[in-house]
Amino acid sequence: MSLHHEIELETEICEHLATSGWLYSPNDDGYDRARALFPDDVLAWVQATQPKAWDAIVKNYGKNAADTLLTRLRDSLDQRGTLDVLRHGIEMLGLRGKLLLAQFKPALAMNPDILARYAANRLRVVRQLHYSQCNENSIDLGLFLNGLPTGTAELKTDFTQSVADAIDQYRFDRHPKPKGQAAEPLLSLPSGALVHFAVSNREVYMTTRLNGTDTAFLPFNQGDHGAAGNPLNPSGGHRTAYLWEQVWQRHSWLEILGRYLVAQRDDKKQIKTVIFPRFHQLDATRKLQGAVLADGPGGRYLIQHSAGSGKTNSIAWSAHFLADLHDAQHTKLFDTVLVVSDRNVIDSQLQEAIFDFERTTGVVATIKGEGSSKSSELAAALSGDKKIVVCTIQTFPFALKAVREPAATQGKRFAVIADERRTVPRRAKPPPS
């Protein structure tokens, strides 16, 4: 019974994606387990979007062109990780520039060549993906972009199983480095899929790092009127339909891959984890951008996060998105975004998050000066090319003074994000009787 319902859920998800701009493979024919790639899509993407580069590859490698490209791609994934390869492409001998593996929509999307490549992205959902070279285990769904793995999903129905069973399946049966066996390319961080979803009719959980029984899953639910989980679907379908109807929607998924995901590195510059937004973070940051675009500069908005729900990352995403926001006339809405921390010393976690999310080096400034030096630091940051300036609440008066003149005389516009932490006061002890 459960298998029957699970297959129906798979079919419903895949058929929805197939009508929403995704390619749909009812089985994993054509999947390369050793490379964790869907080769036909890699080659089709390159040939359609970069024909001159493909011609050069064929000229250099002849009948081995495809195999050479795929091997080079797998090597690059192992060295740099999936996220970096998707965003920055790879280099090959004989090519003058980098070979792009995806095209994400830039903040100012006016270039027709970029828009054509963006439209040519090949998103594919694959059912029952046999990923291992050591066994015949299969994952219910694999999500690919131009042949590169971006996500996986294990599905369960609540008739006899729950989302916990999908989580256990990842923890106990989907180890990226099985004992005594070779590593599984699809499941390995950072060179495999970027996120793994455990999905039921009622709940969704996700992780970006599989690590056997130590794997930590986070909820990816909408919340149910202040409680955990998800509300009833107003359309009468599954409570979790928002996952494939909204999050996996073509433009949404491309935006998440292109703008939201962040690779965090250790002291040795090795990727230790990938940050994927939880649903409330995705929802809040998108609604904020939508409200600002609809209302124009000058509005005030409140975003509330409970403790441990990722407020710092939400601030970092919001700062970068507002700094790049353009209206329908392609006009930049804000010259600079000020992020104000209510701590005496700027929270190191906030600093690190904002710098981690930085796409171009040098666009973020942190004001750390003492006394009069704050004014000069702020003036330099605000008059230069810094898109984001971070300061404390104690420094904010200097910031206000520094922005008033360019705002009045040069028409510059500034967005302010206040990082305010509120704590519930302790109940006072009753007076002695």
N, C-alpha and C positions, 0 to 999 in steps of 0.2 A: 504493500500500500504506500509506504513512504517513498520508495523508489519511483513509483508511478507519479506521485504528486511532485517529486523533485524534477522529474523529466518534464512535466508540464510547466513548472516554473522556469526551467532552462529555456524551453521553447518560447514561452511568453517574453522573456527578457531578450532573447536573440532576435525574435521577429520584430520586436519594437525597435531595437537598434538598427536592424536591416532596413526599416522604413524611415530611419532618421540619419542617413548618411554614412552608416557603417557597412563594410563588407562582412559577409556572414559565411563562415565555414562550419557546416554541420558536423564535421569531424576534423581530425588534425592531419589529414593528407596534405603533404607539402611542407610540414613543419620539420625543421632541422634540429633534432634534440641536442646534438653535440655543440652546436653554436647558439642554441636558444634563439633562433631567428626564423622568420618566415621569408625565405629567400625570394620568392616570386614578387613579394611586395617591395623588398629592398631594391631589386633590379628595376621593377616597373617605375618606382618613384624616381630613381636616378635617371633613367632613360627619358622620362616625361619632363622632368624639371631641369635637367642639366645635360642635354644631349651632346654638347661639345665635350664635356668632361668624359662622358661615356665613350664617345668616339676615340678620345685620347687613350682611355684605358684599354679599349679593344686594340688600338694600334700598337700599344706597348706590350700587351700580354696575349693577344690573339685568342685562341680557343680557350685559354685559361683565364680570360678576363673576369668572368663571373666568380669563379672559385677564388681568384686572387683578391677580388674586392671583398667577398664575404669573409675570407680569412683575415684580411686587414681590419675589417670591421670588428670581428670578434676579438682580435688582439687589442684594439683601441678600447673596447668595452672593458676588457680585463684590466687595462692600465689606468683608465680614466673614469670609468663608471658610465652607466646608461644615461644619466641625466646630463652630464657634460657633453657626451657624444651627440645626444639629441639637440642640444642647444648650440653647439659650436662646430659640429661636423668632424671630419677626419682628414688627415693628409695622406696622399699617396704619391709615390715616385712617378714623375712624369706629368703631374698636374701643377699648374701655376698657383692655384688657390685651393682652399679647403673644399672638400666635397660635402655638401649639406645633406643631412639625414632627416631633417624636418624643417618646416617653416612655421614659426609662430607669428601671430599678428602683433606688430609693434604698436607702441602707444599712439603714434601718428601714422595711420595706415593709409597712405596716399600713393605709394609707389605701385604702379600696375603690375610690375614683374613680381613684387613681393606678394601682392594679393592673388596673383595667378598661382604661385607656388603654394600659398596658404590653402587655396581651394583644391589643390591637387593632393593634399595630405591623404594618405590611405589608412583609415582606421579599420581595424578588423577584430571581430570577436570570433573565437574558435572554441567549439564545444569539445569536451572530453579530451583535454590536451595531455597526451602521454609525454611527459617531460624528461623522464629518467633514462639513462643508458644502462642502468643496473636492474631495473624492474619494469613492470607494466602499470605502475600507479598512474592515475590520470587525475587532473584537476578539472573541475566542472567547466570553468570558463577561463580563457586567456585573452587579454586585451593587448593589441599590438598597434603601434604607430609606424607606418612605413617599414614594417617587418621587424621592428625592434620591440622587445617586451616592455610593457608599461604597467600591467596589473594582472592579478589572478583573482579568482573568486571561487569559494566553496559554498554551495547552496544547500540549505536544509529547509524542509517544511515542518510546520509546527503540529502536524497531525500526530507524528510519533517521535520527532526529533526537534531540537531547538538550536539556536545559534551557538550554544555552548558545544554542541557536537561538531559543528564546523570548526570552531576554535581548536578543539581537541584533535581534530583531523590534521590541522596544520602543525600542532605541537608534537604529536606522536608519530605521524606518518609522512611529514613533509620536511624532513631535516635537510638543510642546505649542504651539510657535510656529514653524510651517513658514516658511521664507524666502519673502517676498513674498506671504504669505497671512495671513488673520486667525487669531488664536489659537484653539486647539481647547478649547472649554469643559470637556469631559469630562476632558481630560488636564492642565489647568492647575492649578498650586498657587497659592493654597489653595482655589480656588473650584470645583474639580472633584472627581473621585474621590480618596479619602484614601489609598489604597494600591493598588499594582499588583503582581500575582503572576506570576512565570514558573514554570510547573509542568510536570513530566514524570512518568513512572511512578516515578522513583527519587528526584528531588530537587525542592525548592521554594526559590525566591529571591524577594525582595520589595524594593520601593523605594517611598518616599512622594513622591519628586520626580523626574519625568521631565525630562531635560535633554539630549536628543539623545545623541550619542556620549559625553558626559561623565556620563551617568546612572550612579550607583553603586548596585548591587544588593547586598543582604546575604543570607546564607543563612538560610533559615527551616526548617532541618532538625532532626530529633530527635537526631542523633548515632548512630553505629553502634558501640556497645561501645567507646567511647573514640576512635573514628575519625570522620572526616567522613561526611556523608550520612545515610542512614536504614537501620534494620535491616529484615530480612525481615518482612513483615506476617504475624503469627501466624494471621490468618484466611485467608491465602492470596491476598489481593487485592494491589492496588498498594501499594508501599512508602509512597506519599504520601497514602494514603487518610485519614490523620489530619487532613489539611487540611479536607476537606469533611465528614468524620464527627465531628470534634471542634471545630476552630477555627471553621468556618462553621456549626456547629450553632446553632440559633436563639438560645438564651439566651447562649451563648458570644459570638457575634458582637455581640449587643446590649451585653453587658458590656464588650467591647473598645472599642466605639464610645463608650460612656457613661463608662467609668472609666479606660481605659488610654491612649488617644491624648492626646498633648500637643502643642499648637502653641507652638513657640519663636519669639520675636520678636527683631528687631534693635534697634539703638539708636533707630530711628525708629518703633518699635512696630509694624512691619510683619512679618507672618508670613514667616519665612525657611525653616522646615522643620516637618514634623510627625513626631513620634516615634511609631513603631509598635513594639510589643514583638516581639522575636525569640522563636522558639518556646521556647527554654530559659528565657527570662525569664517568659513566660506560664506555663509549666509550674511553675517554681520558686515564683512568688508565689501561684499557686493552691494548690499542695500545702502551702505554709506556712499559708495560711488554713485549709485543711481539717484539718491536723494540730492547729492551735490550737483549732479548734472541737471536734474529737474528744477532745483531751486536757485541754482547759481551761487556764487560766493556770498558769504555773509550769514549763513544759517548756523544754528547751534544744534548739536546732536549728542545724545547720551547713549553709550554702549555699556551695558553692565555685564561683567564677568564674575562668576563665583571663583573662590580660591581654587587654584590648581587647574583651571580650565583653559590656560594658554593666553592670558591677557597680553603678556609681553610680545608674543608673536603676532597677535592681532594688531597691536600698535605698530609693530615693524612693517607688516604688510600694508596697513592703512597709510603710513607715512610715505612709503615708496609709491603706492598707487596714486595718492593725491598729488605727489610731486610730478607724476607723469600724465595726469588727467587732462584731456583735451575735450572741448565741446564739439557740437555737430559742425561748427564752422572751422574746426581744426585749430582753435585758439587754445593756448595753454591757460588753464584756469588759475594756477598758483605759481608764483616765481620761487617761493621757498616754503617749506613746511617746517614749523617749529614744534619740536617735541619737548614738553616740559614735564620733568619728573618732580614729584613732591618730596623727594628725599633730599637731605642736606648734601649728600654726595650722589652723583648720578649712578643709578643702579647698574652694576657691571653686566647683569643679565640683559638689561634693556640695551645697553651699548652694543654688546656682542650680537644680539639679535638683529639690530638695525644694520650693523656692518656685515653680518652674515648674508643678509638679504640684498646687499648692495650688488648691483649688476655691473656698474662701471666704477672703477676705483677713483676715489677722490670727490665723490658727490655728497659725502656725509661729513659734517664737522661736529665735534663735541667741544663745548665751551667749558674749560676747566680752570680758567684764570682766577686769580685772587684780586679783590679790590678793583682798582682802576683798570687793570689789565683785561677785565671782562668786557669793558666797553670796546677796547681796541680789537679784541678777538671777535666779538660779535660783528663789529663794523666790517672787518675783513671778510668774515664768513658770509654776511648778508649782501655785501657789494660784489662778491666774486661769483663763482659758478657752483656754489654749494646748494644743492637742491633740498637738503635736509640738515637742520641745525638742532642739536640736542643740548638742553641746558636744564638747570635745576630751578625750582620755584624761587629760590633766592636770587637767581640771575635773571629771572623773567622781567623784572622792572627795567633792567638794562636793555633787554631785548625789545620791550615795547618802545622804549625811547629810540632804539636803533632803527626800528622799522617805520616809525611815524614819518620821518622825513622822506625816504624813498616812496612810501605809500602816497604821500601828499604831492610830492613834486614830480615823481616819475610814473605814477599810476601803478606801482607794483602791488601785487596782492599776495597775502600771506595766509596760510592755514595754520591753525594752532591745535595740537593734540595734547591734552592735559592727562598725564598718567596719575590719576588720583586713587590712592589706596584708602579705603575706609574700613575701620575695624569696629566690631560691636563692642561698646564699652562694658566693662565688667560691672556686675550688679554690686552696688555699695553694700557693705556689711551693715546690719541694723545696729543702732546705737545700743550701748549696754543698758540693761534695765536696772 
